[in-house]
Amino acid sequence: MIQWEYQITYHELPSSPSEKAEEIIACDQSGRCFVHDASKEGVQWLTQLFQTKGLDGWELIQSGYHNRELLCVWKRRIEPGTNG
């Protein structure tokens, strides 16, 4: 049987030279989030976060954004009988 382990992480968005840093990620009332109006630095930061977690085997299954913090829920497959 496939087994999963889960991890929840918080990430503060990096400061941006422009005042549009708050507009990097926006979520609607249904919980769908979108990346937009992102500076090059913001996109690089997000890419690096996803690459780092992906290399460790984590898959992003959900994210939420509030007050310049990104909450991420990750999962990865584990072998039966291991504790991750």
Sequence and secondary structure as in RCSB ss.txt:
>XXXX:A:sequence
MIQWEYQITYHELPSSPSEKAEEIIACDQSGRCFVHDASKEGVQWLTQLFQTKGLDGWELIQSGYHNRELLCVWK
RRIEPGTNG
>XXXX:A:secstr
  EEEEEEEEEE    SSGGGGGSEEE TTS EEE S  HHHHHHHHHHHHHHHHTT EEEEEEEETTEEEEEEE
EEE TT   
